[in-house]
Amino acid sequence: MYFALAGQYESWITPIAVILAVPLALLGTVAALLSIGLANNIYVQIGLVLLIALSAKNAILIVEMAREGRAAGRDIIDAVVNASKARFRPIIMTSFTFILGVLPLVLASGAGASARRSLGIAVASGMLASTCLAVLFVPSLFVVLQSWSERKLTKRG
């Protein structure tokens, strides 16, 4: 994933802002599993793979628009603020739609309910944490990494 993003952004530094959004989703899942007392089984691990993709997608939405703003000549902070404002609603809408969509898995009962609950709780809690934390941390990470990258380039050239 890192190499694909590095090729897309033509930068070795920018994809780090996207990659560092993934652990935010994992924090939510781990916290939920520990607080409820569920085991880390195969269903949870399948959910974690799904969370990696969804949290990266949300981060890519912000980073891509911030890069476009920066390429248009905006200041780094201005580009990130505009990107965050523009992408906040789509991120919130898709994330909470997904969380509400897996709510039947969380509330499952009957035969096979423990497997559905494991998957549902892992994915719902991870996506909730990712949504709440990524909208704050991804723009901050982008500002730090982009500033560092641009300072490094100006020192070279």
Summary of the structure (lengths in Angstrom):
residues: 157
radius of gyration: 17.6
end to end distance: 29.6
largest distance: 65.6
contacts: 518
relative contact order: 0.19
helix: 85%
strand: 0%
